[in-house]
């Protein structure tokens, strides 16, 4: 299986299991890939490590919940995979430059890490898509 397909499968798996515990080893085992090959393919095709991507997606989902729900911050922290509100606040502040409470007060959702869609990147990178339509 080529690296684009492997990475797309990993991205889909992450989206489907974002609220669960995710690790390089667990994803590789579940999808039947070598963790080394999978990590290398993911980094090569996305430009970001698997860990950083998962963290970014979880923090973006947490930001959405902060802006659009009244769910307690501690619950959002646990949903995002953090063991404490303090650890969550520290990671959130590092990414968003404000605390979760400050972000909630503003009430505007600004995602930092959207789901990466490789197939379009692949089409664009391969030159199949040209300005004005598909390449002939």
FENPE-V151180 format. One record per residue. N is the residue number from 1. SS is DSSP state (hx for helix, st for strand, lp for the rest). OMEGA is omega in degrees with one decimal (NA if undefined). NEAR is the number of other ideal C-beta (glycine too) atoms within 10 Angstrom. Layout:
{{N;SS;OMEGA;NEAR} {N;SS;OMEGA;NEAR}}
This chain:
{{1;lp;-177.1;12} {2;lp;-174.4;10} {3;hx;177.6;16} {4;hx;179.8;17} {5;hx;177.7;14} {6;hx;-177.6;19} {7;hx;176.4;22} {8;hx;178.0;18} {9;hx;179.1;18} {10;hx;178.8;26} {11;hx;178.6;20} {12;hx;179.1;12} {13;hx;179.7;15} {14;hx;-179.6;20} {15;hx;-179.0;11} {16;hx;-174.6;9} {17;lp;-175.1;14} {18;lp;-179.1;17} {19;lp;-179.3;12} {20;lp;177.1;9} {21;lp;-179.9;7} {22;lp;175.8;20} {23;lp;177.4;12} {24;hx;-178.1;17} {25;hx;-178.2;9} {26;hx;179.5;14} {27;hx;179.9;21} {28;hx;179.7;18} {29;hx;-178.1;11} {30;hx;-177.3;13} {31;hx;176.8;14} {32;lp;175.2;9} {33;lp;168.4;18} {34;lp;-178.8;10} {35;hx;180.0;15} {36;hx;178.8;10} {37;hx;-178.1;13} {38;hx;-179.7;22} {39;hx;179.7;18} {40;hx;179.1;13} {41;hx;-178.9;22} {42;hx;-178.7;25} {43;hx;-179.2;16} {44;hx;-174.6;11} {45;hx;-178.8;22} {46;hx;-177.0;17} {47;lp;-177.5;11} {48;lp;177.9;15} {49;lp;178.9;13} {50;hx;-179.8;23} {51;hx;-178.9;12} {52;hx;178.8;13} {53;hx;179.8;21} {54;hx;178.8;20} {55;hx;179.6;20} {56;hx;178.5;17} {57;hx;179.9;22} {58;hx;178.3;22} {59;hx;176.1;23} {60;hx;177.3;21} {61;hx;176.5;17} {62;hx;178.5;25} {63;hx;177.5;24} {64;hx;179.4;14} {65;hx;178.9;19} {66;hx;-176.5;24} {67;hx;-169.6;15} {68;hx;179.8;12} {69;lp;175.0;11} {70;lp;179.5;7} {71;lp;179.8;13} {72;lp;-177.9;10} {73;hx;179.0;19} {74;hx;177.5;13} {75;hx;177.8;12} {76;hx;178.0;23} {77;hx;179.1;21} {78;hx;178.1;15} {79;hx;-178.6;16} {80;lp;175.8;23} {81;lp;179.6;19} {82;lp;-177.7;21} {83;lp;179.5;9} {84;lp;177.4;11} {85;hx;179.8;17} {86;hx;179.3;10} {87;hx;178.1;13} {88;hx;-179.0;24} {89;hx;179.7;16} {90;hx;179.6;13} {91;hx;-179.6;19} {92;hx;-179.8;26} {93;hx;178.8;14} {94;hx;-178.2;10} {95;hx;-172.1;16} {96;hx;178.8;18} {97;lp;173.4;9} {98;lp;178.7;13} {99;lp;175.7;16} {100;hx;-179.8;24} {101;hx;177.8;11} {102;hx;179.6;13} {103;hx;-179.9;21} {104;hx;-179.8;19} {105;hx;178.2;11} {106;hx;173.5;11} {107;lp;179.8;9} {108;lp;-178.5;8} {109;lp;177.0;13} {110;lp;-178.4;11} {111;lp;177.1;13} {112;lp;-178.3;11} {113;lp;175.3;18} {114;lp;175.5;9} {115;lp;178.0;13} {116;lp;177.6;21} {117;lp;-174.3;10} {118;hx;-174.5;19} {119;hx;178.3;10} {120;hx;176.7;10} {121;hx;-179.3;15} {122;hx;179.1;16} {123;hx;-179.9;13} {124;hx;-177.8;11} {125;hx;-177.2;12} {126;lp;178.7;10} {127;lp;179.9;8} {128;lp;-178.0;10} {129;st;179.3;13} {130;st;177.2;10} {131;lp;-179.7;5} {132;lp;176.7;6} {133;st;-179.6;7} {134;st;178.1;8} {135;lp;-179.4;11} {136;lp;NA;4}}
